[in-house]
């Protein structure tokens, strides 16, 4: 691991904020690192306000989108809410359809089949709309590159409203309205919304035209918070406000679908991390293993008994997903091992019978072992389909763009993308991708990095310190949980390996003149020898609470240990 200590912020600014807030210097320093330098900014950070959400009509084409939906409702038209099969797409479809259905009945949902139709808007979906007399499709979390599909729909007298957050290409589809804050000519103040977030701005605009306020649409923020966490968008600005209030909805007044999942996992208060690792994988499992419509059915269901039946089905899909990704990961790691050449800058693997629904998860797992930009391919019809994942600091989307002569279709983000190509182009693509990455990646990015906010003494860690730290949440990109470093640490003699295959490390540490504190290091079992030596050592860690048999205590969650 590469340890990178963030630069120390301006001391005068830190001292000024420390006095204004009456907090420890280390807390003030963490805030200044996050761009918070005044009492007012700190107040906005610690107490996010719905009043600070931007006017949805600042988004390009929002007035056109609202006018077209209002016309559809006046004319009694059939509206089809269409979205991708992942968490962002299914939550967005659930949000939009349930909002429209609360006052208008001619609304249906459509999630494309991952295997028969693939990602995004499909000709099959448009044909379905035509055959069933839908004259308006609202596409969420997809569509920004669907130029031919939108033109095809127009021929069939079907209008499109696109709500997307992916990067546009050179041309924009000829839709009635295209809502995407990443368009160059869109002046919306915040361009990091997820697809469900863009959908929320549309229902916020529709609600305001009906004389409703933000209070009337808060109940939909549980879906938005889930999409924000699952889609790994920055938890800054508007996203932070949406996630903060969305978590409150999940914990205080969850919809039946969330309640059914929470009842299964028996957890009381969910953090954004719980949403990412507990709720989101289950919602995703529907589209991965069976069909994304199962997720929409769960998330739009209002009867708790029915929701519990749906949640049980989705739990079964999730179990199947876990089994599939475990097996494929073993096979993919073996393939990399068998084909290892001297110096590889990428990991590209392929087997035609791998389950298409889990190749994205497998790509992430491979990065845990071989820290390289990674592509996992499988057969999809007569083509090959892949999921791409990247390492911190490297834009895999740009790398794929540089290989576009070998690719049929691709889309995505800096760190995650999807693509299809012809079978005969696989080898040429694989070599080109390796060459592009080798030529453009900073070699230090091939070693995982721990970014450390600041160095502290163990005596700094008190219940009050932790209480203030926990108010930095919700955490995520752009506002990660603080990581600290302490040196001159010694094990008190109880350090041991725990867990399956002694994979994890549990130690109790102290510094001279400090209290003892328990540490848990997941995946750090191989570092036991460092702490058993007479010499002191240093650790990088975050701080959390350990709940055990009714007792709550602070513990260090170790990221790494060094001599």
C-alpha positions in Angstrom: 0.0 0.0 0.0 1.1 3.6 -0.8 0.5 5.9 2.1 -0.2 9.5 1.0 -0.6 12.1 3.7 -2.8 15.0 2.6 -1.1 18.4 2.7 -1.6 20.3 5.9 -4.2 23.0 5.5 -3.5 26.7 6.2 -2.9 26.9 10.0 -4.4 30.4 10.3 -7.6 29.2 8.6 -7.7 26.1 10.9 -7.2 28.2 14.0 -9.9 30.6 12.9 -12.4 27.8 12.4 -11.4 26.0 15.6 -12.3 29.1 17.6 -15.5 29.8 15.7 -16.7 26.2 16.3 -15.0 25.5 19.6 -13.7 22.2 18.4 -10.3 20.3 18.5 -7.7 21.5 16.1 -7.8 18.1 14.3 -11.5 18.5 13.7 -11.0 22.0 12.3 -8.2 20.7 10.1 -10.4 18.0 8.7 -13.1 20.5 7.8 -10.7 22.9 6.1 -9.4 19.9 4.0 -13.0 19.5 2.8 -13.2 23.2 1.8 -15.1 24.3 4.9 -13.5 27.5 6.2 -16.2 29.6 7.9 -18.9 29.1 10.6 -21.7 29.3 7.9 -20.1 26.7 5.7 -19.6 24.4 8.7 -23.3 24.9 9.7 -24.4 24.0 6.1 -22.1 20.9 6.3 -23.2 19.6 9.7 -26.9 20.6 9.2 -27.7 20.0 5.5 -30.9 21.9 4.5 -33.5 21.0 1.9 -33.7 24.8 1.2 -30.2 24.6 -0.3 -31.4 22.3 -3.1 -31.2 24.0 -6.5 -34.2 25.2 -8.5 -34.9 22.2 -10.9 -35.8 24.7 -13.7 -32.1 25.7 -13.8 -31.5 22.4 -15.7 -31.5 22.6 -19.4 -34.8 21.4 -21.0 -36.6 21.0 -17.6 -39.4 23.4 -18.7 -39.9 21.3 -21.9 -40.0 18.0 -19.9 -42.6 19.4 -17.5 -44.7 20.8 -20.2 -44.7 17.5 -22.2 -45.7 15.5 -19.1 -48.5 17.9 -18.3 -49.8 17.7 -21.9 -49.7 13.9 -21.7 -51.8 13.9 -18.5 -54.2 16.5 -20.0 -54.7 14.3 -23.1 -54.9 11.1 -21.2 -51.9 9.6 -23.0 -50.1 6.4 -21.9 -46.7 7.1 -20.3 -44.0 4.5 -20.2 -41.3 4.9 -17.5 -38.2 3.2 -18.8 -34.9 2.6 -16.9 -31.8 0.6 -16.7 -31.7 -2.7 -14.7 -29.1 -1.7 -12.1 -29.8 0.1 -8.7 -29.7 3.6 -10.2 -32.1 2.6 -13.0 -34.6 0.6 -11.0 -34.8 3.1 -8.1 -35.3 5.9 -10.7 -38.1 4.0 -12.4 -39.7 3.3 -9.0 -39.4 7.0 -8.1 -40.9 8.4 -11.3 -43.6 5.8 -11.8 -44.9 5.9 -8.2 -44.9 9.7 -8.2 -46.9 9.9 -11.5 -49.2 7.1 -10.4 -50.1 9.0 -7.2 -52.2 11.4 -9.3 -52.5 9.7 -12.8 -53.3 6.1 -13.7 -52.0 5.7 -17.3 -48.4 4.9 -16.3 -46.5 1.7 -16.7 -42.8 0.7 -16.2 -40.3 -1.0 -18.5 -36.9 -2.5 -17.5 -34.9 -4.0 -20.4 -33.8 -7.6 -20.1 -30.1 -7.7 -19.4 -29.6 -10.7 -21.6 -32.0 -10.2 -24.5 -31.8 -6.4 -24.8 -28.7 -5.3 -23.0 -28.0 -1.9 -21.5 -30.0 1.2 -22.2 -32.9 1.9 -24.5 -33.7 -1.0 -26.9 -35.6 -1.4 -30.1 -37.6 -4.1 -28.3 -38.7 -1.6 -25.6 -39.8 0.9 -28.2 -41.7 -1.8 -30.1 -43.4 -2.7 -26.8 -44.4 1.0 -26.3 -45.8 1.2 -29.8 -47.7 -2.1 -29.6 -49.3 -1.0 -26.3 -50.1 2.6 -27.5 -47.6 4.5 -25.3 -47.0 8.0 -26.8 -44.4 9.2 -24.3 -41.4 7.4 -22.8 -39.5 8.9 -19.9 -36.1 7.2 -19.9 -34.0 7.3 -16.7 -30.3 6.5 -16.1 -29.9 5.9 -19.8 -30.6 7.4 -23.3 -27.9 10.1 -23.6 -26.3 8.2 -26.5 -29.5 6.6 -27.9 -29.7 8.8 -31.1 -30.9 6.0 -33.5 -33.4 4.6 -30.9 -35.0 8.0 -30.3 -35.2 8.6 -34.0 -36.8 5.1 -34.4 -39.4 6.0 -31.7 -40.2 9.3 -33.5 -41.1 7.4 -36.6 -43.6 5.5 -34.5 -45.0 8.8 -33.0 -43.5 8.1 -29.6 -41.8 11.1 -27.8 -38.9 10.7 -25.5 -37.8 12.6 -22.3 -34.3 11.6 -21.3 -33.1 11.9 -17.7 -29.5 10.7 -17.7 -26.2 11.6 -15.9 -23.7 9.8 -18.2 -21.3 11.7 -20.4 -22.9 12.7 -23.6 -21.3 11.9 -27.0 -20.7 14.6 -29.7 -24.4 14.5 -30.7 -27.5 14.6 -28.5 -30.6 12.5 -29.2 -33.5 14.5 -30.8 -35.8 14.0 -27.8 -38.5 16.4 -26.6 -36.3 17.1 -23.6 -32.8 15.9 -22.6 -32.1 16.4 -18.9 -28.4 15.7 -18.2 -26.3 18.2 -16.2 -23.2 16.9 -17.9 -24.2 18.5 -21.2 -21.8 21.3 -22.1 -24.6 23.8 -22.6 -26.4 22.9 -19.4 -25.8 25.5 -16.7 -27.2 23.5 -13.8 -25.0 24.4 -10.7 -24.3 20.7 -9.8 -23.4 18.1 -12.4 -22.7 15.0 -10.2 -26.3 13.8 -9.8 -27.0 10.1 -10.4 -29.8 9.0 -12.8 -32.3 8.7 -9.9 -31.2 12.2 -8.8 -32.0 13.7 -12.2 -35.4 11.9 -12.0 -35.9 13.5 -8.6 -35.3 16.9 -10.0 -38.0 16.3 -12.6 -40.6 15.3 -10.0 -39.5 18.3 -7.9 -40.2 20.5 -10.9 -43.6 18.7 -11.6 -44.5 19.1 -7.9 -43.7 22.8 -7.8 -46.0 23.4 -10.8 -48.8 21.8 -8.8 -48.2 24.1 -5.9 -46.5 21.4 -3.8 -43.3 21.9 -1.8 -40.1 19.9 -1.2 -41.9 18.4 1.9 -44.3 16.7 -0.4 -41.6 14.7 -2.2 -39.2 14.0 0.7 -40.7 10.4 0.9 -39.0 9.6 -2.4 -35.5 10.4 -1.1 -35.0 6.9 0.2 -34.7 5.8 -3.4 -32.4 8.7 -4.3 -30.0 8.0 -1.3 -29.8 4.3 -2.3 -28.9 5.2 -5.9 -26.3 7.8 -4.8 -24.6 5.2 -2.6 -24.8 2.4 -5.1 -23.7 4.4 -8.2 -20.6 5.8 -6.3 -21.3 9.4 -7.3 -19.7 12.1 -5.1 -21.4 12.8 -1.8 -20.9 16.5 -2.0 -23.2 19.5 -2.7 -26.7 18.6 -3.6 -26.0 14.8 -3.4 -25.0 15.2 0.2 -28.3 16.9 1.1 -30.3 14.2 -0.9 -28.4 11.4 0.8 -28.7 12.9 4.3 -32.5 13.2 4.1 -32.9 10.0 2.2 -31.1 8.1 5.0 -33.6 9.7 7.5 -36.5 8.3 5.4 -34.9 4.8 5.3 -34.4 4.8 9.0 -37.6 6.6 10.2 -40.3 5.9 7.6 -39.1 3.3 5.1 -41.3 2.3 2.2 -42.6 -1.3 2.4 -39.9 -2.7 0.1 -37.1 -1.3 2.2 -38.9 -2.3 5.4 -39.1 -5.9 4.1 -35.3 -6.0 3.4 -34.5 -4.4 6.7 -36.8 -7.0 8.5 -34.7 -9.8 6.9 -31.3 -8.4 7.9 -32.5 -7.3 11.4 -30.4 -4.1 11.6 -31.7 -1.1 13.4 -30.0 2.0 12.0 -28.6 2.0 8.5 -25.7 4.2 7.4 -24.9 4.9 3.7 -22.3 2.1 3.9 -25.1 -0.3 4.9 -27.2 0.9 2.0 -24.3 0.3 -0.4 -23.4 -3.2 1.0 -26.8 -4.5 2.2 -29.7 -2.9 0.4 -28.1 -2.2 -3.0 -26.7 -5.7 -3.8 -30.1 -7.2 -3.2 -31.8 -4.7 -5.5 -29.1 -5.3 -8.1 -29.4 -9.1 -7.8 -32.8 -9.0 -9.5 -31.4 -7.5 -12.7 -28.2 -9.6 -12.5 -29.8 -13.0 -11.9 -33.4 -12.7 -13.2 -35.0 -9.4 -14.3 -34.8 -5.8 -13.0 -38.6 -5.6 -12.9 -38.6 -7.7 -9.7 -36.7 -4.8 -8.0 -39.3 -2.2 -9.3 -42.1 -4.4 -8.0 -40.5 -4.6 -4.6 -39.7 -0.8 -4.4 -43.2 0.3 -5.6 -45.2 -2.2 -3.5 -47.2 -0.5 -0.7 -48.5 -3.7 1.1 -45.9 -5.0 3.6 -47.0 -8.6 3.4 -46.6 -8.6 -0.4 -43.3 -6.7 -0.1 -42.0 -9.4 2.2 -42.8 -12.1 -0.4 -40.9 -10.0 -3.1 -38.0 -9.5 -0.7 -37.7 -13.2 -0.1 -37.5 -13.8 -3.9 -34.8 -11.1 -4.2 -32.9 -12.6 -1.2 -32.8 -15.9 -3.2 -31.5 -14.1 -6.3 -28.8 -12.5 -4.1 -27.7 -15.9 -2.8 -27.4 -17.2 -6.3 -25.5 -14.1 -7.3 -23.0 -14.7 -4.4 -22.4 -18.3 -5.5 -21.9 -17.3 -9.2 -19.5 -14.4 -8.5 -17.4 -16.6 -6.1 -17.0 -19.3 -8.7 -16.3 -17.0 -11.6 -13.7 -15.1 -9.5 -11.8 -18.3 -8.8 -11.8 -19.2 -12.5 -10.8 -15.6 -13.6 -7.9 -15.4 -11.1 -6.7 -18.8 -12.4 -6.8 -17.5 -16.0 -4.7 -14.4 -15.0 -2.2 -16.7 -13.2 -1.9 -19.0 -16.2 -1.4 -16.2 -18.7 0.8 -14.0 -16.7 3.4 -12.2 -18.8 6.4 -10.2 -17.5 4.7 -6.9 -17.0 1.0 -6.5 -17.5 -0.7 -3.1 -17.0 -4.2 -4.5 -17.4 -6.3 -7.7 -16.5 -8.5 -8.8 -19.4 -10.2 -12.2 -19.0 -12.9 -14.0 -21.0 -14.9 -17.2 -20.8 -18.0 -17.6 -22.9 -20.3 -19.1 -20.3 -19.6 -16.7 -17.4 -22.8 -15.2 -16.0 -23.2 -11.8 -17.6 -25.0 -10.5 -14.5 -22.0 -10.8 -12.2 -19.0 -9.9 -14.4 -18.9 -6.3 -13.0 -18.6 -7.7 -9.4 -15.9 -10.1 -10.6 -13.9 -7.2 -12.2 -14.0 -5.4 -8.8 -12.8 -8.6 -7.1 -9.9 -9.1 -9.5 -8.7 -5.5 -8.7 -8.5 -6.5 -5.0 -5.8 -9.1 -6.0 -4.2 -7.6 -9.2 -4.5 -3.9 -8.9 -4.9 -3.0 -12.6 -7.6 -1.6 -14.9 -9.7 -4.7 -15.4 -12.1 -6.1 -18.0 -14.2 -9.3 -17.7 -15.8 -10.6 -20.9 -18.5 -13.1 -21.5 -20.5 -14.2 -24.6 -23.7 -12.3 -25.1 -25.6 -13.6 -28.2 -23.2 -13.4 -31.1 -21.1 -10.7 -29.4 -18.9 -10.4 -26.4 -19.9 -8.2 -23.5 -17.6 -6.8 -20.8 -17.6 -4.9 -17.6 -14.7 -2.6 -17.0 -13.4 -1.4 -13.6 -10.5 0.9 -12.9 -8.0 1.8 -10.2 -8.1 5.0 -8.3 -6.9 7.9 -10.5 -7.2 6.2 -13.9 -10.0 7.0 -16.3 -11.0 3.7 -17.9 -13.7 5.5 -20.0 -11.0 7.5 -21.8 -8.9 4.4 -22.3 -11.9 2.6 -24.0 -12.5 5.6 -26.1 -9.0 5.3 -27.5 -9.8 1.7 -28.5 -13.1 2.5 -30.1 -12.2 1.2 -33.5 -12.5 -2.4 -32.0 -15.7 -1.7 -30.0 -19.3 -1.9 -31.1 -20.8 0.1 -28.2 -19.6 1.4 -24.8 -20.6 3.8 -22.1 -20.1 4.6 -18.4 -17.9 6.6 -16.1 -14.3 7.2 -15.1 -14.1 4.1 -12.9 -16.8 1.8 -14.3 -18.0 1.1 -17.9 -19.6 -1.5 -20.1 -18.9 -2.5 -23.7 -19.7 -4.9 -26.4 -17.5 -6.0 -29.4 -17.4 -8.6 -32.1 -15.8 -12.0 -31.2 -13.2 -11.5 -34.0 -12.1 -8.2 -32.5 -11.3 -9.5 -29.0 -7.6 -10.2 -29.4 -6.9 -6.9 -31.3 -8.9 -5.0 -28.7 -7.1 -6.7 -25.8 -3.7 -5.7 -27.2 -4.8 -2.2 -27.9 -6.3 -1.7 -24.4 -3.0 -3.0 -22.8 -1.0 -0.6 -25.0 -3.2 2.4 -24.3 -3.1 1.8 -20.5 0.7 1.2 -20.5 1.2 4.5 -22.4 -1.1 6.6 -20.3 -1.2 5.4 -16.8 1.1 6.8 -14.1 2.8 3.7 -12.9 2.4 4.6 -9.2 -1.4 4.2 -9.7 -0.7 0.4 -10.0 -0.1 0.3 -6.2 -3.2 0.8 -4.0 -3.2 4.1 -2.2 -4.3 5.0 1.3 -5.0 8.7 1.6 -4.4 9.8 5.2 -6.1 13.0 6.4 -3.9 13.7 9.3 -1.7 12.3 12.1 -3.1 12.2 15.6 -2.3 10.8 19.1 -4.4 8.1 20.5 -5.5 10.3 23.4 -7.3 12.5 20.8 -9.8 9.7 20.3 -12.6 10.3 22.8 -16.4 9.7 22.7 -16.9 13.5 22.0 -14.3 13.4 19.2 -16.1 10.5 17.6 -19.5 12.1 18.0 -18.4 15.1 16.0 -16.7 12.9 13.4 -19.9 10.9 12.9 -21.6 14.1 11.9 -19.3 14.3 8.9 -21.5 11.5 7.4 -22.9 10.5 5.0 -19.5 9.4 3.7 -18.6 8.7 0.1 -16.5 10.0 -2.8 -15.7 13.7 -2.2 -16.4 13.2 1.5 -14.7 10.0 2.6 -14.6 8.8 6.2 -11.5 10.4 7.7 -8.4 8.2 7.8 -5.8 8.8 10.5 -2.3 7.8 11.1 -0.6 7.2 14.5 3.0 6.1 15.1 5.0 4.8 18.1 2.3 2.1 18.7 2.9 -1.1 20.6 0.7 -4.2 21.0 -0.2 -4.9 24.6 0.4 -8.6 24.2 -3.0 -9.8 23.1 -2.6 -9.5 19.3 -3.8 -12.5 17.3 -5.2 -13.6 13.9 -8.9 -14.2 13.7 -11.5 -15.3 11.2 -11.5 -17.9 8.5 -7.9 -18.9 7.6 -6.6 -16.4 10.2 -7.2 -13.7 7.6 -7.9 -10.8 9.9 -6.0 -9.2 12.7 -7.3 -8.2 16.2 -4.9 -6.3 18.4 -5.0 -3.9 21.4 -2.6 -1.0 21.1 -1.3 1.9 23.1 1.2 4.7 22.9 3.4 5.9 25.7 1.0 7.7 28.2 -2.1 6.8 26.2 -5.1 4.5 27.0 -5.4 1.1 25.3 -7.7 0.8 22.2 -8.8 -2.3 20.4 -8.1 -2.5 16.6 -9.5 -4.8 13.9 -7.7 -5.2 10.6 -9.7 -7.0 7.9 -7.4 -8.9 5.6 -4.3 -7.9 7.6 -3.6 -11.3 9.3 -0.3 -11.5 7.4 0.9 -8.4 9.4 0.9 -10.2 12.7 4.7 -10.5 12.6 5.1 -6.7 12.5 3.2 -6.2 15.8 4.9 -9.1 17.5 8.3 -7.5 17.2 9.8 -5.4 20.0 9.9 -2.3 17.9 7.0 0.1 17.7 4.9 0.4 14.5 2.6 2.8 12.8 -1.0 2.3 11.6 -3.4 4.0 9.2 -7.0 3.6 10.3 -10.5 5.0 10.6 -12.5 5.1 13.8 -15.8 3.3 14.4 -18.0 1.8 17.1 -17.9 -1.8 18.2 -21.3 -3.1 19.4 -20.9 -6.3 21.4 -23.4 -7.9 23.8 -25.1 -4.6 24.5 -21.8 -2.8 25.0 -20.6 0.0 22.8 -16.9 1.0 22.6 -14.7 2.8 20.1 -12.3 0.8 18.0 -9.8 1.5 15.2 -10.6 -0.1 11.9 -7.0 -0.7 10.5 -6.3 0.0 6.9 -2.6 -0.9 7.0 0.3 -1.3 9.4 4.0 -0.4 8.8 7.2 -0.9 10.8 
